[in-house]
């Protein structure tokens, strides 16, 4: 039996810490979805909807604790606000997490129940696939709500967004080259693509077509061999990536690959890749890169092609239009580098300021009917 006194004593502590987190991160709404029948435990976080409905994928992960799941969804949804704003999309930032093991706990009922929770938000949150979820799972979600993107092409969706993401990274890389060297040609440049999965492989394709000297590294030997054989890229052992003399380092594996130890070893002039949250510590490592004269293209700016692609689904999918819009990443990246240089600030800070300015400007537009 639950001791009422003990229960009452617990409640305010939990509530106050959650609201404290929400207040400091400026989240609009957080929804806890609980359904014992299907085993669904999910959290949907809506960070900001000034620009439009919040959009962000659903991550399924075996979180060590509920607090860890909450932190993750708060952090990721806030990131989506910035990514949508800097990309000129009429979208806000949101994200969802499902607590569970994506290899064992997936069922049709679980995803359909989750779809019902999404539907109850009446379009204020639009979901998509993310780490641990797939287009197949989104098909189940779509049985219960229309507020879902990232659907297969057979259902009118955009299919795999990775080629569009890779194209945006390529554009951001070229803009960074233009800023660094006065010319955006990558022909002959040494580029290290770390992580050669969905996005990395497509990036290697663009780089090879332009005549760059491409190096690749991946912990998945089969994928590595496939990319090497297809594009003739030189393979580098994972532990040697940061000792390679290169012009551009493109992190396309997991996040936080740049840390205090390896930034000191890094021998390149530009960092431009697809991975989310590349810097283990945004402030410290922005400073370290700048001090070493390395130009950093903020990840959330140049990897926005995937978001642009799913946004395109909401307005009637057309891959060419998504690619055209993704091409805009070139000019945005160049503007960020120039702003950072003229104001003496880090590129990450410049990009966030530009995103915040757009949100603030549009909030004034919306102040009257
Ligand atoms: P993916 O899983 O297809 O590819 C990642 C690759 O990295 C895999 O081949 C994996 O073996 C490799 N890898 C993992 N750890 C590694 C390590 N330590 N060293 C070298 N290789 C390693 O994922 P993806 O869809 O290509 O996404 C790549 C990154 O880009 C992720 O960080 C993802 O969050 C980000 N991203 C992807 C998209 C998209 O459209 N897919 C959009 C925005 C951001």
Boltz pocket constraint, residues with backbone or C-beta under 6 A from the ligand:
constraints:
  - pocket:
      binder: B
      contacts: [[A, 161], [A, 162], [A, 163], [A, 165], [A, 194], [A, 195], [A, 196], [A, 197], [A, 198], [A, 199], [A, 200], [A, 217], [A, 218], [A, 219], [A, 220], [A, 223], [A, 238], [A, 251], [A, 252], [A, 253], [A, 254], [A, 255], [A, 274], [A, 275], [A, 276], [A, 303], [A, 304], [A, 306], [A, 307]]
      max_distance: 6.0
